[in-house]
């Protein structure tokens, strides 16, 4: 060959250089970044160890980001692999009722090795009287779910684990491709006399073909598509699954190649430009023009994918009881916990069918059943059945394009809540639907619509039935007590109201929607709003108000998506 005669040695060096370059670009195809947790243990009985891990310091531990390994009683060396390329937090669980446990030489291996010689840097949960020596931890535990959490922040990268089968296959393939491409480019220049610009263009074109393999995502789920991503197959599957290794490998690569999320967003954007309304990272487009938010994992709430554990329900119940007892102690006559339904629960029929329920019971139903069974003296309110009946009668209670209830839905929340409170306070005056007039207007609550930058949305879906006050009391005094970016405290005085009942209400933005009705029924209303999913807590001013005025009624309100707030109620000081 003419080329080989001109470049007898250089030709092959170029081929090998391109081959190694392609292998470097595609390093994520033939290797993985992994961590492993290793330690020595001495167990009284068989124990199911479980390691939880997160990529970011702000992420919470969950079952999907964990690895389990059953370890038999006796002395063993344990090593648990973590399929993750970056690690920020980790936690080690010891199963249920493990008895006597001893662990030592705890290490975390990634690109570097971290030795945990000091167990004082760990937080202990459900472990009493742990004995700590240098490099060793022992305890005797009969509790459920004991575990330890490393308190310091970690910024570690995983070490490389090579798949030699994939490496050999790819190296062979790349060598053949490099041989043909380099040979073609040389002939392109020497025999066909093309310019260097043409050669550069062709070289860049061929190089771009390999860009998608430069980074492989290790995500487990696609939030845009709401599905689990394919897992990397083991080479043994070429034998035990009928030779489907290539197909399984292609599915894994197609789900994880570099730039896939960007292409997905571009595809979505182009659909929107050409007249199709589509979901994006912030919103879900449902049926008949209904929009749903993705904020605060509301899609998981809809799918019943984030249920409370028995342990969490116990904590929640104790928190609620302690909150209730403290308020009773300072002279509050009645305390009500109002758990309101989100739009996803009440208008479930408009949610896309691709989102499938994972459990029959919702998190809200869990809490209602648990509290009513274990704490029957605490008044827990929810009006799903009543609101569903109005929906069947044709009333629209939520904004199609917003998170919150419209004026009509908010009125019904107020109405049924005060009907329950009136059983304890007969002098309470409750407004009726006949006190208001209606008009059709464009929806005022468009937070989902605005956040999602929705294209080509028909204005007919923005029409909504609003409730218009026609005889609101004129002598209501409103005072802003405190205001921050995520919280607001308001005090209302109704000089027309003769019942002399004081209300203290703390909750999220849903309670602000029916606050206009509440101020009509009480002589004073002290409202504490906490947004952005923040914990419901009392400031010094709130505590002073309660101690000084001893309000007749306290309402703690939270919507379904923020039920975890009940796990971390911050109580008023003594």
N, C-alpha and C positions, 0 to 999 in steps of 0.2 A: 504494500500500500504506500501511496505517495506521502501520506501524512506520517506514517510510522517511520519512513525513511528520513523525513525532515526532522522529526521529534522522537527519536527512538527511546529516550529516557524521560524527557520532560512530559511526554504524553501520559505515561502511566502515573507519574508523580501528580499531575493535575487531576487525573481520575481519582486517585486515592485521596487527594486533598478535598475534592468535592464530596466524596463519600463520607469522610469524617465530618465535614461541615454539615451535611444533611443529618448525620447521626446526632450532632450537637444541637441542631435546631429541633430535632424530634426526640430529645432526651426523655420527655414525659410519656412517650409511647412505649419505651423499653425499660423504663425504671419508674419507681414511685418514691416520693418523700414520705417517710414514716417515722413514727415515734414508737418506743416500747417502754412500758413500765415494768421494772423487775424488782423483786424483793424475795427474801427468805421468810417463810412463815411456819408456825407451829400451831396446829388447830386441834381443838377438843373434838370437833365433829365436822362432817362434810359442810363446806361453806361455798356459796355462790358469790365470788368476788365480782364486782362491777366497777369499771373505770369510766367516769364521765369526763368529757373534755369540751372545750370551746375554742374557736378560732380567734374571737375577739373578747377583750376584757368586759365589754358591756353585754355580751350574750349570756343567757341563762342556761343552766343545765337542763337537758331533756333526754328522754329515752333513746331518741334516734341518734344522738351523738354520744353513744356509750358502747362499751364492749364487755361481755360477760365471760367468765371462765369458772367452771366448777373445780374446786380443789378439795381433795379428799383429806380426811383427818390424818394428823401426823405432821412430820417435818417435810417440807418441800421447798424447792426453788421455783418461783413463779415468774413467767414473763408473758405480758399481755401486749399484743401489737395494736397500735392506734392508727387507723388509716387516715392520716391528716398531715398536711405539709407545714402548718403553722399552729402553734399552741400558745394560748394565753392563760387558761385556767384548767385545773384538773381536780378531780375528787375521787376518792377511793371508798367504795361501799363494801360492807362486810356481810351482806345478806340479812336474814331475819333470825334473831335469837342465836347468835353464833357461839355462845358460851365463852370459853377461854380462848383468847386470840393473842398471838405474838407475831409481830413482823419486825424485820431488821434489814439493814442494807438496802433501803428503798432508793431506787435510782430511776431517772428519766433519761432515756437515750434518744438523741436525735442527731443533728449534725455535731453536737457536743454532748457531753455527759454531765448531768446535774445530780449530785449526791445530796440526799436530804438527811443530814446528820443530826439536825435539831428539830425535833417534833413540836417544839413550842411555837414554830411558825405555822402550825396547822390549827384550824378551828375544829372542835369536836362536837358532834351532834349525836344525841341519844347514847352517849358513852359517859359512864360515871366512874370517877376515880381511876383515870388512866395512869399507868406507871411508865414514866419516861426515863430512859437511860440514854447515854450517847449512842446514837445509831439504832436504838431499839424502842419499840412501843409495845406494851402489853396491857390487856384489860380483860375483865370478866363481864360479859354483857348478856342480859336476857331480854333486852328491848328489841322492838322492831326497827329495822332500817338504821343501824348505826353506821356512821361514816365520818371521814375526815376530809377537810378541804384545805388546800394550800392557800394561805392568806395573801402572799405577795404576788404581784403581777409577773407573768412570764412572757418573754418575747423570744421564743425559740423556733428554730426552723428544723424540719425533719431531716434525717439522714437518708441517703439514697439506697434503695433496694432494687437490684438489677434483675430483670426477667431475661435470663440468658436465651431462652427460646425465641422471644420476640427480638432480642438483639441480633441473633444470628440471621433470622429471617429478614429483618430490615436492612442489615448490613449487606447481605447478598443482593437484595432488591435495589438498594441505593447504588451499589457498585455497577450493576448492569445499566441502571438509568444514567449514572455519571459517564460511563463508557460511551454510551450512545449519544448523549447530549454533547459531551466535549468533542467527540469525533465529528458530530454534525456541525458544531460551531467552527471548528478548524477548517473543515471543508468549505463552510459558508464563507470564510475569509480568504482562504488560499486558492481554492479551485474556482469559486464563483465570484471572487473579487468584490465582496460587499464591504461597505465602510464599517469603521469601528462603532459608529452610532447604532447601526443595525445590530451589531453583535451585542452591544450593551443592552439594547432593548430586549433582545431575545433572552439574554442572561437574566435580566431582571424579571421578565415574564415567567421563566421557569422557577426562579427563586420564590416568587410570590405564591406559586402553587404549594409551597411548603410552609407558608406562614401560619395556616390554621393549626399546625401541630406544635407551635412554639410554646403554647401554654395550654394545659389541660385542666379544666375546672374540677375541683373536688367536691362541689356542692352535691347534696343528696336529693334535692327537690327543685324543680323549676317553678318559681312563683308566678311567672307569666302564664304558664300552661297548666298550673295546678296539678302536677303529676310528679311521680318519683322518676329520677333519671336512671338510665341503665348503669349497672355495675360492671367493672372491668372483669372479663372472664378469665378463668385460669386455663392455662394451656392444656391441662388434662381433659378439658371439655371437648377437645377435638376427638377424644376417644369415647368418653362416657355419654355424650349427647349427640351421637350420630354424625360427628364431623361438622358441627355447627359453629366451630370456633370463629371462623371468618365472619359469619353473619353476626354473631354476638359481639365481636370486636368492633365491627362497623357500627352497630347500634350504640356501643359505648362511646366511640369517637364522635359520631354525629350529635350526641347529646352534650358533648363537653369541649368541642374544639374552640380555639382562640377566636374571639370576636362573635361567637354565636348570639350572645345577648344583644349586641349592637345590631346584628342583622335582623334579629327578631323585632326589635323596636322600629327599625327602618321599614320592615315589611308591614308592621301595624300602622305606621304613619302613612305609608302609601295607600293602604286600604282606606284610611280616613279621608285622605285627599280626594279619592275617587268615589266618595259618597257613602262609605260604609262606616257605621258607628262601631267602635271597637274598644275593648278593654286595654288598659295599659298598666304601668307599675303602680299607679295610685288608685285606680278605680276598676270596678267590674260593671260592665254593661249587661243588665238583665233583660228580661222580656218586657215588651210594651213600654219601652222608654224608661224603665226603672234603673237608677244608678245606685251602686253600692260601693262603700269605701273599703279600701284595704288597710286603713289605719288600725293600729292596735290589734292586729291579727284577727280582724272581724270575720274573715273567711273561715278561720279555724273554729271560731265560735259557732258559725252557721253549721259547720260539718260535725259539731260535737266532738272535735278532735283534741280539746284541751280540758278534759274533765279533771275534777279535783280528786286527789287520792284520799283514802280514809284518814290518813294522818293530817292532811291539809284541812279536811272537814272538821276534825277534832280541834285543830288550832283555831279555825274560823269561829266555831261555836264558842270556844272559851273567850276569844276576843270580844265577840258580841255580848256575851254574858257579863264580862268585866266592864265593858262600856256601859251597859244597861244599869248595873249595880252602882257604879260611880255617879251616874246622873240621878238615880233615885235617891242616893245618899245625900245629895246637896239640895233636894227638895223639888225636883222636877216631877210633875204628877204622872205624865204618861210619855213613853218613848215608843216611836214607831220606826220600823225599818222598812222602807219602801224600795223594792227591787223591780225596776221597770224594764219592760221588754225593748230590745232593739228592733230596728226596722227589719233586719234579717230574719228574725223569728216570726214577726207578725205578718210579713209579706213574703214568706218563703217561696210561694208559688212563682214569683217573678225572678228568682235566683237562677242562674244558668244551670242546666242539668248536668254539666260536666263536674260540678261540685257535689260529691256524693257523701251522704251522712255516714259517719264512721261508727256511731253508737245511737241507740234508740232514745236515750235520755240525754237531755241537755245539762250544761253546767248549772243553769238557773234552777232547773227542776231538782237537781241534786241538793242544792242549798235549801230550797223551800222544804223539801221532804225532811232533810236532816234537822233543820231548826224547829220545824213544827213538831217533829217526833221527840226531840231531846230537850227542847226548851219551850214547852207549850205556853208558858206564861209571858213570853216575849212576843209582841205583836209584829208579825212579818207580813207585809202586804204585797200583793201582786194581782193585777186585774187583766190577765191575758184572756180569760174567758169572756169577760164583759166587752173588752175592746174587739175581740174576734166577732162577737155578735153584731156590733156596729159595722164592722167591715163587711159582713155578710149582707147587711141591709143597704150596702152601696156607699157608705161613707168612706172618704179617703182621709186617713188619719195621719199619714206621714208625707213628707215632701218626697216627690219622685226623684228629685235631683239633689237632695240634701240628706243630712244625717238625722235630723230631728223631726219630732212631730210638728204638724202644722197647728194652727190655732184651735181647730176643732178637736184634734187628738189630744192636745194639751188640756183643753177644757174637760174632756172626759176623764183624764187622769186626775185632775183636780176634783171633779164631781164625785168619783167613786172613792177617792181617798178621804174626802171630808164626810161622806156618808158613813164610813167606818169610824172616823173620829167622833162623829156626832153621837154615836152609841155611848161614848164615855162622857161627852160634853153636850147634853141636849140643848143648851142655850146657843149652840153654834148655828149661825145662819149660812146656808149653802145656796149659791147662785144656781139658777136653772137655765136650761137651754133657751127658754122663752124670753130670757132677759137680753138676748142678743139678736142681731140681724146679720144676714149673710150677703156677700157679693163675690162674684168670680173675678179673680185677679191673678196676675202672674206670681209664681211662687217666690216668696221672699227668702227662703232658706236654700241657697245654692252652693253650699260649701263643697260638696262632692263635684258638682258641675264645674266650678271654678278651679278647683285643685287639679282636676284631671285634664283640663284644656280640651274639652270634648268638641270634636268637629261635626258639622252637618247634623246638629241635633234639632229635631223638629220643635218649633215653638209651641205646638199644641200640647207637648208633654210638660211645659212649664206652667200651664194653667192649673190652678189648684183652688179649692174652696177654703177661704179664710174666714175666721170668725171675727166680727167687728164689734167692739164694745160701743154701745150707744148711750149708756147711762153711768159711766164710771164715776165714782165719787170724786168730787173736786177737792175735797179737803184732805188729801193724802199727802203727807210730808215725806220726802225721800232724802236720805242722807247717805253719802258715801263715807263709810268708816275707814276703809283701807282698800288700796288697789295696786295690784302687781300684774305682771304679764300673764300669769297663770292663775291668779286668784283675785276675787273681789268680795268685799264685805259691805252689805247694804243694810240700812235700818229704815223701816217704814213705820209711820204713825198714821193711823186712820181715825181722825177726830169724829167721824160720823158713826163709827161702830160703837154700839152700846154694850156689847157682851164682855168687854174687859178681859179677853183672852189673849195671852201672849204666845207667839210661836217662834221657835228657834229651828231653822232648817239648814242643814249642811249637805251639799251634794255636788253633782257635776252640772253640765250645761243644760241637761234635760229639765232640771227643776226651775231654771230661769224662764222656761217657756210657759209654765203655769203660775209663775210668781205674781203676774198681774191679777190673776183670779184670787190667789191666796190673800193678798193685801185687802181685798174687799170683805173678807170674812173674819178678820182678826183686828183687834185694836192696835197691835204692833206685830211686826214680822222682822226678825233678825235673820238675814240670809248670808250664808257663807258658801261661796262658789270656789271649787277647786277643779281646774282644767288640766289637760294634757296627761291624764291618768295619774296625777300626783296623789299621794296618800291623803286621806281625809284627816286633817289635824287641826288642833285648836291653838290659836295664838293667845298671848297673855290677855289681849283685849277681849277675846271671846270668852275666856275663863272668867274674867272680871264681870262681864255682862251676865253670865249665868249665875254667878254667886250673888250679884247685887239684885238682879231682877227675878230670879227663880222662875223662868218661863214655865207656863202650864204644860206646854207640849214641845217635845223635841222630835224632829223627823230627820232620820239619816237616809238619804236617797243615793242610790247608785244604779246605773244602767247595767245591763247584762254583760257588756264587754269589759266593764271595770269591776267585776265582782271580786277580783283578787285584792281590791282595796280593803275588804273585810278581814283579810289576813294580817293587815298591818295598820289597823286603826290606832291612831295616836291619841291617847286618852287625855281628857282635861286633868290638870294637876289638882292635887288635893287642896 
